[in-house]
Amino acid sequence: MFSLDGYKAIDLSPRIIPRINRLDGTVEEGKSDPYGNQWVMWEGRFPPDNSLFTVYAAPKEISIYGALQDDDTLGQQRMTSHIGSHVQGGKGHISHWKGVTKEMKGIWEMDLSTFIGEASVFNLARLKPKAVEEASNYPKEYPKKKFWLTKAEPGDIRGEEILPEHLDNVQKGDIVLMTSPFSGLEQPWLSPRTTKWLIEDREIKMLGLGYPGIEWQYDLKVAAPENSPIRRMLLGANIPIVHPLVNIDHINSDRVFFYGAPLNVPKLEASFVRAVAFESPEVHR
């Protein structure tokens, strides 16, 4: 019988405090997820038995049993399955992009084992930011607080490129979890050549990324088909991405058992997950 007795469960999903619009007109303010996105909920009443419910809802104006409610503070994006820790696939997400493969799958089409299993863990604290030697050693465009920065010039302090030698514990077929203590322009960044190695040599089945910690969402506004190279490569190879994760730095082992399965909803291009790492009892003896 499969058992997790003795294993230590480490929650990798950030806790999100929702903004709740109450029936009495009051609002309970919440806290955003690591990317700054809000989770908005509405309180309603079920007429047959006068019970209350609180639903996750986005439209600027919604009707709950005939009662219109409004929230002018937040935009339409507040209802999305990309809030908090979530896993995303390619189909329905980037399958309309120029240059992507037609064999791209959605997360609802992937085997459940894709999201569960052995994972290698990397806290890349040793990859300290340093001066860029060549402009070609850093992404062309990097977003920071809605301002797009151009490629670093020699001498600028930037995060270090993550190379295969930094990921020497990855085994074939692994889920890979990575983070670092750095943020912004000082984050280690996942390059296309290392992503190609993870896909073709290590044949990883999913990638999990801490935030802040690892930069992989860059060159977003470069002309297709050169835009968003890491998303293109991974999702094009049917390797889902789970992010933003927290507490990876609290894991004491370089290998864990990972669980982060999506909801079983067809056409959902991304899904909320409760990401959990289970550490072996041997680590705590």
C-alpha contacts under 8 A as a table, 3 or more apart, distances in Angstrom:
res1	aa1	res2	aa2	distance
4	L	7	Y	5.40
4	L	278	F	7.95
6	G	280	S	7.34
6	G	281	P	5.19
7	Y	278	F	5.79
7	Y	279	E	5.34
7	Y	280	S	5.08
7	Y	281	P	5.04
8	K	278	F	5.40
8	K	279	E	5.03
8	K	280	S	6.91
8	K	281	P	7.11
9	A	276	V	6.42
9	A	277	A	5.77
9	A	278	F	4.59
9	A	279	E	6.53
10	I	247	N	7.41
10	I	250	H	7.78
10	I	251	I	7.30
10	I	276	V	5.63
10	I	277	A	5.12
10	I	278	F	6.25
10	I	279	E	7.68
11	D	14	P	7.98
11	D	246	V	7.76
11	D	247	N	7.00
11	D	274	R	7.72
11	D	275	A	6.34
11	D	276	V	4.78
11	D	277	A	6.62
12	L	245	L	5.24
12	L	246	V	4.79
12	L	247	N	5.43
12	L	248	I	6.58
12	L	274	R	7.53
12	L	275	A	5.16
12	L	276	V	5.40
12	L	277	A	6.94
13	S	84	G	7.25
13	S	85	S	5.40
13	S	244	P	7.63
13	S	245	L	5.52
13	S	246	V	5.94
13	S	273	V	7.66
13	S	274	R	5.76
13	S	275	A	5.36
13	S	276	V	7.34
14	P	33	D	6.98
14	P	34	P	7.45
14	P	84	G	6.48
14	P	85	S	6.67
14	P	244	P	7.86
14	P	245	L	6.68
14	P	246	V	5.94
15	R	33	D	7.63
15	R	84	G	7.92
16	I	30	G	7.76
16	I	31	K	6.27
16	I	32	S	6.39
16	I	33	D	5.81
16	I	39	W	7.24
16	I	84	G	7.03
17	I	30	G	4.79
17	I	31	K	5.00
17	I	32	S	7.11
17	I	39	W	7.36
18	P	28	E	7.98
18	P	29	E	7.16
18	P	30	G	4.57
18	P	31	K	6.45
18	P	32	S	7.84
18	P	38	Q	7.00
18	P	39	W	4.87
18	P	40	V	5.61
18	P	41	M	6.59
19	R	27	V	7.01
19	R	28	E	5.53
19	R	29	E	4.67
19	R	30	G	4.18
19	R	31	K	7.30
19	R	38	Q	7.23
19	R	39	W	6.13
19	R	40	V	4.80
19	R	41	M	6.07
20	I	27	V	5.62
20	I	28	E	5.03
20	I	29	E	6.69
20	I	30	G	7.41
20	I	40	V	6.04
20	I	41	M	4.75
20	I	42	W	5.66
20	I	43	E	7.03
21	N	25	G	6.78
21	N	26	T	6.23
21	N	27	V	4.66
21	N	28	E	6.58
21	N	40	V	7.87
21	N	41	M	6.28
21	N	42	W	4.88
21	N	43	E	6.05
22	R	25	G	5.50
22	R	26	T	5.36
22	R	27	V	5.93
22	R	28	E	7.58
22	R	42	W	6.45
22	R	43	E	5.04
22	R	44	G	7.75
23	L	26	T	7.30
23	L	43	E	5.76
23	L	44	G	6.41
30	G	38	Q	7.43
30	G	39	W	7.61
31	K	38	Q	6.65
31	K	39	W	7.96
32	S	35	Y	7.44
32	S	36	G	4.96
32	S	37	N	5.02
32	S	38	Q	4.53
32	S	39	W	6.91
33	D	36	G	5.24
33	D	37	N	5.33
33	D	38	Q	6.48
33	D	39	W	7.97
33	D	83	I	6.79
33	D	84	G	5.35
34	P	37	N	7.43
34	P	84	G	7.16
34	P	211	Y	6.83
34	P	212	P	7.86
34	P	244	P	6.93
35	Y	84	G	7.97
35	Y	244	P	7.81
37	N	78	R	6.85
37	N	83	I	6.31
37	N	84	G	7.88
38	Q	74	L	7.94
38	Q	78	R	5.94
38	Q	83	I	7.56
39	W	56	Y	7.52
39	W	78	R	6.22
39	W	79	M	7.25
39	W	83	I	7.26
40	V	56	Y	6.13
40	V	57	A	6.43
40	V	58	A	6.94
40	V	78	R	6.54
40	V	79	M	7.37
41	M	54	T	6.25
41	M	55	V	5.32
41	M	56	Y	4.51
41	M	57	A	5.65
41	M	58	A	7.96
42	W	54	T	5.37
42	W	55	V	5.39
42	W	56	Y	6.63
42	W	57	A	6.61
43	E	52	L	6.99
43	E	53	F	5.76
43	E	54	T	4.36
43	E	55	V	6.61
44	G	52	L	5.71
44	G	53	F	5.33
44	G	54	T	6.17
44	G	55	V	7.85
44	G	64	I	6.46
45	R	50	N	6.02
45	R	51	S	5.82
45	R	52	L	4.55
45	R	53	F	6.19
45	R	65	Y	7.89
46	F	49	D	6.36
46	F	50	N	5.29
46	F	51	S	5.30
46	F	52	L	6.07
46	F	53	F	7.28
46	F	65	Y	7.83
47	P	50	N	5.06
47	P	51	S	7.37
56	Y	79	M	7.32
57	A	79	M	6.07
58	A	76	Q	6.04
58	A	77	Q	7.41
58	A	78	R	5.77
58	A	79	M	4.55
59	P	62	I	5.90
59	P	76	Q	6.12
59	P	79	M	7.80
60	K	69	Q	7.97
60	K	70	D	5.55
60	K	71	D	5.88
60	K	72	D	6.89
60	K	75	G	7.47
60	K	76	Q	6.76
61	E	68	L	6.31
61	E	69	Q	5.61
61	E	70	D	4.87
61	E	71	D	7.39
62	I	67	A	7.87
62	I	68	L	5.46
62	I	69	Q	5.67
62	I	70	D	7.02
63	S	66	G	5.33
63	S	67	A	5.21
63	S	68	L	4.61
63	S	69	Q	6.67
64	I	67	A	5.16
64	I	68	L	6.63
64	I	69	Q	7.90
71	D	74	L	6.58
72	D	75	G	7.49
74	L	78	R	6.68
75	G	78	R	6.02
76	Q	79	M	6.62
77	Q	80	T	6.15
79	M	83	I	8.00
80	T	83	I	6.11
81	S	86	H	6.99
81	S	270	A	5.69
81	S	271	S	5.21
81	S	272	F	5.79
82	H	85	S	7.55
82	H	86	H	5.86
82	H	87	V	7.96
82	H	270	A	6.28
82	H	271	S	6.92
82	H	272	F	7.07
83	I	86	H	6.86
83	I	272	F	7.33
84	G	243	H	7.81
84	G	244	P	6.67
84	G	272	F	7.07
85	S	242	V	6.83
85	S	243	H	5.20
85	S	244	P	5.12
85	S	245	L	6.02
85	S	272	F	6.05
85	S	273	V	5.88
85	S	274	R	7.04
85	S	275	A	7.25
86	H	242	V	5.49
86	H	243	H	5.67
86	H	244	P	7.19
86	H	262	P	7.79
86	H	270	A	6.51
86	H	271	S	5.27
86	H	272	F	4.30
86	H	273	V	5.16
87	V	240	P	6.49
87	V	241	I	5.47
87	V	242	V	4.10
87	V	243	H	6.53
87	V	260	G	7.90
87	V	262	P	6.69
87	V	270	A	5.49
87	V	271	S	5.48
87	V	272	F	6.62
87	V	273	V	6.72
88	Q	93	H	7.95
88	Q	107	I	6.75
88	Q	240	P	5.62
88	Q	241	I	5.53
88	Q	242	V	6.52
88	Q	269	E	6.00
88	Q	270	A	4.16
88	Q	271	S	6.61
89	G	93	H	6.88
89	G	105	K	6.85
89	G	106	G	5.16
89	G	107	I	5.09
89	G	235	L	5.78
89	G	238	N	7.02
89	G	239	I	7.34
89	G	240	P	4.97
89	G	241	I	6.98
89	G	269	E	5.89
89	G	270	A	6.38
90	G	93	H	5.13
90	G	94	I	5.34
90	G	95	S	5.94
90	G	104	M	5.92
90	G	105	K	6.02
90	G	106	G	5.68
90	G	107	I	7.73
90	G	235	L	4.83
90	G	236	G	6.56
90	G	238	N	7.04
90	G	240	P	7.66
90	G	269	E	7.05
91	K	94	I	6.29
91	K	95	S	5.02
91	K	104	M	5.66
91	K	105	K	5.04
91	K	106	G	4.34
91	K	107	I	7.75
91	K	269	E	6.51
92	G	95	S	5.72
92	G	96	H	7.59
92	G	106	G	6.79
92	G	267	K	6.84
92	G	268	L	7.65
92	G	269	E	5.41
93	H	96	H	7.61
93	H	269	E	5.53
93	H	270	A	7.97
94	I	97	W	5.43
94	I	100	V	7.83
94	I	232	R	7.79
95	S	100	V	6.45
95	S	101	T	7.62
95	S	102	K	7.38
95	S	104	M	6.92
96	H	100	V	7.73
97	W	100	V	6.04
97	W	224	A	7.57
97	W	225	P	7.58
98	K	224	A	6.20
98	K	225	P	5.69
99	G	224	A	7.67
99	G	225	P	5.59
100	V	104	M	7.85
100	V	232	R	7.11
100	V	236	G	6.39
101	T	104	M	5.84
101	T	236	G	6.11
103	E	236	G	7.79
104	M	235	L	7.06
104	M	236	G	5.61
104	M	237	A	7.09
104	M	238	N	6.03
105	K	109	E	6.09
105	K	110	M	6.96
105	K	238	N	6.03
106	G	109	E	5.35
106	G	110	M	6.81
106	G	267	K	7.15
106	G	268	L	7.67
106	G	269	E	6.18
107	I	110	M	5.27
107	I	240	P	7.33
107	I	262	P	7.42
107	I	268	L	7.45
107	I	269	E	6.60
107	I	270	A	7.20
108	W	262	P	7.95
108	W	264	N	6.30
108	W	265	V	6.34
108	W	266	P	5.29
108	W	267	K	6.93
108	W	268	L	7.10
109	E	266	P	7.87
110	M	114	T	6.74
111	D	114	T	5.61
112	L	115	F	5.94
112	L	116	I	7.09
112	L	261	A	7.04
113	S	116	I	5.10
113	S	117	G	6.91
114	T	117	G	7.66
114	T	205	K	5.89
114	T	206	M	6.80
115	F	175	I	7.97
115	F	205	K	7.89
115	F	206	M	6.92
115	F	258	F	7.74
115	F	259	Y	6.25
115	F	260	G	5.48
115	F	261	A	5.14
115	F	262	P	7.83
116	I	257	F	7.55
116	I	258	F	5.56
116	I	259	Y	4.65
116	I	260	G	6.37
116	I	261	A	6.87
117	G	174	D	7.59
117	G	175	I	7.01
117	G	257	F	5.39
117	G	258	F	5.33
117	G	259	Y	6.77
118	E	174	D	5.85
118	E	175	I	6.25
118	E	255	R	7.08
118	E	256	V	5.98
118	E	257	F	4.71
118	E	258	F	6.17
119	A	174	D	5.29
119	A	175	I	4.40
119	A	176	V	5.38
119	A	177	L	6.78
119	A	255	R	5.60
119	A	256	V	5.32
119	A	257	F	5.87
119	A	258	F	6.06
120	S	169	N	6.40
120	S	170	V	5.68
120	S	171	Q	7.56
120	S	174	D	6.57
120	S	175	I	6.44
120	S	176	V	5.06
120	S	177	L	6.15
120	S	254	D	5.77
120	S	255	R	4.62
120	S	256	V	6.62
121	V	176	V	6.25
121	V	177	L	4.87
121	V	178	M	5.90
121	V	248	I	7.61
121	V	251	I	7.91
121	V	253	S	7.34
121	V	254	D	4.80
121	V	255	R	5.70
121	V	256	V	7.34
122	F	167	L	7.24
122	F	176	V	7.98
122	F	177	L	6.19
122	F	178	M	4.59
122	F	179	T	6.35
122	F	254	D	6.79
123	N	178	M	5.83
123	N	179	T	4.97
123	N	180	S	5.09
123	N	181	P	7.85
123	N	248	I	7.18
123	N	249	D	5.94
124	L	127	L	5.64
124	L	166	H	7.88
124	L	178	M	7.28
124	L	179	T	6.15
124	L	180	S	4.76
124	L	181	P	7.67
124	L	188	P	7.67
125	A	128	K	6.65
125	A	180	S	5.12
125	A	181	P	5.91
125	A	182	F	7.68
127	L	159	G	7.55
127	L	160	E	5.96
127	L	162	I	7.97
127	L	188	P	6.53
128	K	159	G	6.77
128	K	160	E	6.72
128	K	186	E	7.69
128	K	188	P	7.79
129	P	157	I	6.27
129	P	158	R	5.22
129	P	159	G	4.29
129	P	160	E	5.67
129	P	186	E	5.27
129	P	187	Q	7.26
129	P	188	P	7.45
130	K	156	D	7.89
130	K	157	I	5.07
130	K	158	R	5.69
130	K	159	G	6.53
130	K	160	E	6.88
131	A	154	P	7.01
131	A	155	G	4.78
131	A	156	D	5.17
131	A	157	I	4.33
131	A	158	R	6.24
132	V	135	A	6.79
132	V	137	N	7.05
132	V	138	Y	7.68
132	V	152	A	7.11
132	V	153	E	6.88
132	V	154	P	4.95
132	V	155	G	5.18
132	V	156	D	5.54
132	V	157	I	6.18
132	V	158	R	6.43
133	E	137	N	7.46
133	E	154	P	4.98
133	E	155	G	6.37
134	E	137	N	5.55
134	E	138	Y	7.95
134	E	153	E	7.12
134	E	154	P	5.38
135	A	138	Y	6.03
135	A	151	K	6.42
135	A	152	A	5.54
135	A	153	E	5.19
135	A	154	P	5.83
136	S	139	P	7.39
136	S	151	K	7.90
137	N	161	E	7.57
138	Y	151	K	6.35
138	Y	152	A	6.31
138	Y	158	R	7.99
138	Y	161	E	7.63
139	P	142	Y	6.76
139	P	151	K	5.86
139	P	152	A	7.77
139	P	218	Y	6.62
139	P	219	D	6.46
140	K	150	T	5.69
140	K	151	K	4.24
140	K	152	A	7.66
140	K	218	Y	7.78
140	K	219	D	5.87
141	E	148	W	6.34
141	E	149	L	5.56
141	E	150	T	4.90
141	E	151	K	5.75
141	E	218	Y	5.88
141	E	219	D	4.57
141	E	220	L	7.19
141	E	221	K	7.50
141	E	222	V	7.62
142	Y	148	W	5.82
142	Y	149	L	5.32
142	Y	150	T	6.80
142	Y	151	K	7.69
142	Y	217	Q	7.74
142	Y	218	Y	4.99
142	Y	219	D	6.21
142	Y	220	L	7.87
143	P	146	K	6.04
143	P	147	F	5.84
143	P	148	W	4.75
143	P	149	L	6.29
143	P	218	Y	6.84
144	K	147	F	5.35
144	K	148	W	6.39
144	K	149	L	7.28
144	K	184	G	7.14
152	A	156	D	6.11
152	A	158	R	7.67
153	E	156	D	5.72
157	I	185	L	7.91
157	I	186	E	7.28
158	R	185	L	5.45
158	R	186	E	4.91
158	R	187	Q	7.43
159	G	185	L	6.02
159	G	186	E	4.01
159	G	187	Q	4.63
159	G	188	P	4.50
159	G	189	W	6.49
160	E	186	E	7.64
160	E	187	Q	7.19
160	E	188	P	4.69
160	E	189	W	6.31
161	E	188	P	5.64
161	E	189	W	5.04
161	E	190	L	6.23
161	E	191	S	6.44
162	I	166	H	6.43
162	I	188	P	6.10
162	I	189	W	5.74
162	I	190	L	5.28
162	I	191	S	6.62
162	I	194	T	6.99
163	L	166	H	5.45
163	L	167	L	7.07
163	L	190	L	7.78
163	L	191	S	7.68
163	L	194	T	5.56
164	P	167	L	5.18
164	P	168	D	6.60
164	P	194	T	5.80
164	P	197	W	7.10
164	P	198	L	7.98
165	E	168	D	5.40
167	L	170	V	5.97
169	N	254	D	7.56
170	V	174	D	6.52
170	V	176	V	7.12
170	V	202	R	6.89
171	Q	174	D	5.60
171	Q	202	R	6.20
171	Q	204	I	7.90
172	K	201	D	7.61
172	K	202	R	4.51
172	K	203	E	5.49
172	K	204	I	6.20
173	G	202	R	6.52
173	G	203	E	5.25
173	G	204	I	4.53
173	G	205	K	5.69
174	D	202	R	7.67
174	D	203	E	7.49
174	D	204	I	4.85
174	D	205	K	6.01
174	D	206	M	7.36
175	I	204	I	5.82
175	I	205	K	5.53
175	I	206	M	4.78
175	I	207	L	5.84
175	I	208	G	7.44
175	I	258	F	7.71
176	V	204	I	7.11
176	V	206	M	6.44
176	V	207	L	4.92
176	V	208	G	5.93
177	L	207	L	6.14
177	L	208	G	4.54
177	L	209	L	5.91
177	L	210	G	7.73
177	L	248	I	7.40
178	M	208	G	6.45
178	M	209	L	5.33
178	M	210	G	6.18
178	M	214	I	7.26
178	M	248	I	7.10
179	T	209	L	6.15
179	T	210	G	4.71
179	T	211	Y	7.16
179	T	212	P	7.59
179	T	213	G	4.74
179	T	214	I	5.59
179	T	248	I	6.50
179	T	249	D	7.07
180	S	187	Q	7.17
180	S	188	P	7.39
180	S	210	G	7.55
180	S	212	P	7.56
180	S	213	G	4.26
180	S	214	I	6.44
180	S	249	D	7.53
181	P	187	Q	7.97
181	P	212	P	7.57
181	P	213	G	5.69
182	F	186	E	5.76
182	F	187	Q	4.91
182	F	188	P	7.57
182	F	212	P	6.76
182	F	213	G	5.17
182	F	214	I	7.89
183	S	186	E	5.57
183	S	187	Q	4.99
183	S	212	P	5.16
183	S	213	G	5.57
183	S	214	I	7.80
184	G	187	Q	5.82
184	G	212	P	7.41
187	Q	212	P	7.59
187	Q	213	G	5.50
187	Q	214	I	5.45
187	Q	215	E	5.83
188	P	213	G	7.07
188	P	214	I	5.49
188	P	215	E	6.18
189	W	214	I	5.74
189	W	215	E	4.53
189	W	216	W	5.89
190	L	194	T	6.73
190	L	195	T	6.90
190	L	214	I	7.21
190	L	215	E	6.38
190	L	216	W	5.43
190	L	230	I	7.60
191	S	194	T	5.41
191	S	195	T	6.18
191	S	216	W	7.63
191	S	230	I	7.34
192	P	195	T	4.93
192	P	196	K	6.03
192	P	229	P	6.58
192	P	230	I	6.18
192	P	233	M	7.79
193	R	196	K	5.10
193	R	197	W	6.42
194	T	197	W	4.98
194	T	198	L	6.29
195	T	198	L	5.02
195	T	199	I	6.20
195	T	230	I	6.89
195	T	233	M	7.31
195	T	234	L	7.47
196	K	199	I	5.10
196	K	200	E	5.91
196	K	201	D	7.79
196	K	233	M	7.46
197	W	200	E	5.34
197	W	201	D	5.10
197	W	202	R	6.53
198	L	201	D	5.85
198	L	202	R	4.85
198	L	203	E	5.99
198	L	204	I	6.02
199	I	202	R	5.97
199	I	203	E	4.73
199	I	204	I	5.94
199	I	234	L	7.29
199	I	237	A	7.26
200	E	203	E	5.41
204	I	207	L	7.50
204	I	239	I	7.33
205	K	239	I	5.39
205	K	240	P	7.37
206	M	239	I	5.09
206	M	240	P	5.13
206	M	241	I	5.98
206	M	242	V	7.52
207	L	239	I	7.20
207	L	240	P	6.56
207	L	241	I	5.00
207	L	242	V	6.25
208	G	241	I	5.89
208	G	242	V	4.68
208	G	243	H	5.84
208	G	244	P	7.84
208	G	245	L	7.07
209	L	213	G	7.83
209	L	214	I	6.53
209	L	241	I	7.70
209	L	242	V	6.52
209	L	243	H	5.22
209	L	244	P	5.99
209	L	245	L	5.88
210	G	213	G	5.57
210	G	214	I	6.30
210	G	243	H	6.49
210	G	244	P	5.35
210	G	245	L	4.39
210	G	246	V	5.62
210	G	247	N	7.98
210	G	248	I	6.87
211	Y	214	I	6.45
211	Y	243	H	7.49
211	Y	244	P	5.24
211	Y	245	L	6.14
211	Y	246	V	6.79
212	P	215	E	7.90
215	E	218	Y	7.35
216	W	230	I	6.32
216	W	231	R	7.95
217	Q	220	L	6.87
217	Q	228	S	6.47
217	Q	230	I	7.22
217	Q	231	R	7.48
218	Y	228	S	5.97
218	Y	229	P	7.81
219	D	222	V	5.41
219	D	226	E	7.86
219	D	227	N	5.49
219	D	228	S	5.35
219	D	229	P	7.31
220	L	227	N	5.10
220	L	228	S	4.74
221	K	227	N	6.09
221	K	228	S	7.76
222	V	226	E	6.13
222	V	227	N	4.71
222	V	228	S	7.70
223	A	226	E	5.90
223	A	227	N	5.78
224	A	227	N	5.18
226	E	229	P	6.25
228	S	231	R	5.62
228	S	232	R	6.13
229	P	232	R	5.07
229	P	233	M	6.07
230	I	233	M	5.17
230	I	234	L	6.12
231	R	234	L	5.46
231	R	235	L	5.83
231	R	236	G	7.82
232	R	235	L	5.61
232	R	236	G	5.51
233	M	236	G	5.11
233	M	237	A	6.20
234	L	237	A	5.19
234	L	238	N	6.36
234	L	239	I	5.06
234	L	240	P	6.80
234	L	241	I	7.62
235	L	238	N	4.77
235	L	239	I	5.24
235	L	240	P	5.88
235	L	241	I	7.66
236	G	239	I	7.41
242	V	245	L	7.49
242	V	260	G	7.91
245	L	248	I	7.21
245	L	275	A	7.69
246	V	249	D	7.83
247	N	250	H	5.05
247	N	251	I	7.13
248	I	251	I	5.54
249	D	252	N	7.83
251	I	254	D	7.74
251	I	279	E	7.51
252	N	279	E	7.86
252	N	283	V	7.26
253	S	256	V	6.78
253	S	279	E	6.86
253	S	283	V	6.70
255	R	279	E	7.63
256	V	277	A	6.00
256	V	278	F	5.56
256	V	279	E	5.15
256	V	280	S	6.83
257	F	277	A	5.71
257	F	278	F	5.00
257	F	279	E	6.72
258	F	275	A	7.41
258	F	276	V	5.87
258	F	277	A	4.60
258	F	278	F	6.26
259	Y	274	R	7.83
259	Y	275	A	5.74
259	Y	276	V	5.31
259	Y	277	A	6.52
260	G	273	V	5.48
260	G	274	R	5.81
260	G	275	A	4.39
260	G	276	V	6.52
261	A	273	V	6.00
261	A	274	R	7.61
261	A	275	A	7.78
262	P	270	A	7.83
262	P	271	S	5.20
262	P	272	F	6.29
262	P	273	V	5.60
263	L	271	S	5.99
263	L	272	F	7.10
263	L	273	V	7.58
265	V	268	L	5.79
268	L	271	S	6.62
279	E	283	V	6.95
280	S	283	V	5.76
280	S	284	H	7.67
281	P	284	H	5.48
281	P	285	R	6.60
282	E	285	R	5.40
